[in-house]
Amino acid sequence: MMAWLTIICGALLVADGLVGYAQQDEGHVSPTALIPAAIGAVLMLCGFLAFNDKMRKHVMHLAAMVGLVGGVGGFMPLIRQYNKNGSFDPKLPSAISGEVMILVCVIFVGLCVKSFIDARKARQAKAASEPA
């Protein structure tokens, strides 16, 4: 379940990065617009690796950490805009890209935490039901 969710969240971030990159002005093209796509690509890779039972636990913890870094990193274009202009316009393409990245990553990390808690409870219930 979480492997597919990781792939979907990664694909959303890749799309966010590509759309953000494509919406830039021709005179000012910044490769930093592709940062959401890079975070998304790492998440997609983690999602595909999570189908391996032996790697799942470690890869999903890595994916959660990448999602956390992505969520925090999504604030950078917003902070940069405020520092540059002294105001904040949430409708600028860079702001929208950052907002989407924050939203996707925060939801993803929240679902990861819930999945980790559920997995721990399931392991504990299984251990309690086995005869000693």
C-alpha positions as CSV (number, residue, x, y, z in Angstrom):
1,M,0.0,0.0,0.0
2,M,2.6,2.6,1.1
3,A,4.9,1.7,-1.9
4,W,2.2,2.7,-4.3
5,L,1.4,5.8,-2.3
6,T,5.1,6.7,-2.4
7,I,5.2,6.3,-6.1
8,I,2.1,8.5,-6.6
9,C,3.4,11.3,-4.3
10,G,6.7,11.1,-6.1
11,A,5.0,11.4,-9.5
12,L,3.0,14.4,-8.2
13,L,6.3,16.1,-7.2
14,V,7.9,15.3,-10.5
15,A,5.0,16.9,-12.3
16,D,5.1,19.9,-10.0
17,G,8.8,20.4,-10.7
18,L,8.4,20.0,-14.5
19,V,5.4,22.4,-14.6
20,G,7.2,24.9,-12.5
21,Y,10.2,24.8,-14.7
22,A,8.1,25.1,-17.9
23,Q,6.2,28.2,-16.5
24,Q,9.4,30.3,-16.0
25,D,10.0,33.4,-18.0
26,E,12.3,32.8,-21.0
27,G,14.8,35.5,-19.8
28,H,15.1,34.0,-16.3
29,V,15.3,30.2,-16.3
30,S,16.4,28.7,-13.0
31,P,17.2,25.0,-12.5
32,T,16.1,25.2,-8.9
33,A,12.5,24.9,-10.2
34,L,13.4,21.3,-10.8
35,I,14.0,20.6,-7.1
36,P,10.5,19.2,-6.5
37,A,11.1,16.9,-9.5
38,A,14.3,15.6,-7.9
39,I,12.6,15.0,-4.6
40,G,9.8,13.2,-6.4
41,A,12.3,11.0,-8.4
42,V,13.9,9.9,-5.1
43,L,10.5,9.1,-3.7
44,M,9.5,7.2,-6.7
45,L,12.7,5.2,-6.5
46,C,12.0,4.5,-2.8
47,G,8.5,3.4,-3.8
48,F,9.8,0.9,-6.3
49,L,12.4,-0.5,-3.9
50,A,9.7,-0.9,-1.2
51,F,8.2,-3.8,-3.1
52,N,11.1,-5.9,-1.9
53,D,10.1,-7.2,1.5
54,K,13.6,-7.2,2.8
55,M,14.2,-3.6,1.9
56,R,10.8,-2.2,2.7
57,K,11.3,-1.0,6.3
58,H,14.6,0.9,5.6
59,V,13.5,2.3,2.2
60,M,10.2,3.6,3.7
61,H,12.0,5.3,6.5
62,L,14.3,6.9,3.9
63,A,11.3,8.0,1.9
64,A,9.7,9.5,5.0
65,M,12.9,11.5,5.7
66,V,13.0,12.6,2.0
67,G,9.4,13.7,2.3
68,L,10.2,15.7,5.5
69,V,13.2,17.4,3.8
70,G,10.9,18.1,0.8
71,G,8.2,19.6,3.1
72,V,10.7,21.9,4.8
73,G,12.4,22.7,1.5
74,G,9.0,23.8,0.0
75,F,9.2,26.9,2.2
76,M,12.4,28.1,0.5
77,P,10.8,29.7,-2.6
78,L,8.2,31.4,-0.3
79,I,10.9,32.8,2.0
80,R,13.1,33.8,-1.0
81,Q,10.1,35.7,-2.5
82,Y,9.4,37.5,0.8
83,N,13.1,38.5,1.3
84,K,13.4,39.7,-2.3
85,N,10.1,41.7,-2.5
86,G,9.2,42.4,1.1
87,S,5.8,40.9,0.4
88,F,4.4,37.5,-0.5
89,D,2.2,36.7,-3.6
90,P,0.9,33.1,-3.3
91,K,-0.1,33.2,-7.0
92,L,3.4,33.4,-8.5
93,P,4.5,30.1,-10.2
94,S,7.4,29.6,-7.8
95,A,5.1,30.1,-4.8
96,I,2.5,27.7,-6.2
97,S,5.3,25.1,-6.8
98,G,6.5,25.5,-3.2
99,E,3.0,25.3,-1.8
100,V,2.2,22.1,-3.8
101,M,5.5,20.6,-2.6
102,I,4.7,21.4,1.0
103,L,1.2,20.0,0.7
104,V,2.2,16.7,-0.9
105,C,5.2,16.1,1.4
106,V,3.3,16.9,4.6
107,I,0.5,14.6,3.7
108,F,3.0,11.9,2.6
109,V,5.0,12.2,5.9
110,G,1.8,12.0,7.9
111,L,0.7,8.9,6.1
112,C,4.1,7.4,6.7
113,V,4.0,8.0,10.4
114,K,0.5,6.4,10.6
115,S,1.8,3.4,8.6
116,F,4.8,3.0,10.9
117,I,2.5,3.1,14.0
118,D,0.1,0.6,12.4
119,A,3.0,-1.7,11.5
120,R,4.4,-1.6,15.1
121,K,1.0,-2.4,16.6
122,A,0.6,-5.3,14.2
123,R,4.0,-6.7,15.1
124,Q,3.2,-6.3,18.8
125,A,-0.2,-8.0,18.4
126,K,1.5,-10.9,16.5
127,A,4.1,-11.3,19.2
128,A,1.5,-11.3,21.9
129,S,-0.6,-13.9,20.1
130,E,2.2,-16.4,19.6
131,P,2.8,-18.9,22.4
132,A,5.9,-18.3,24.5
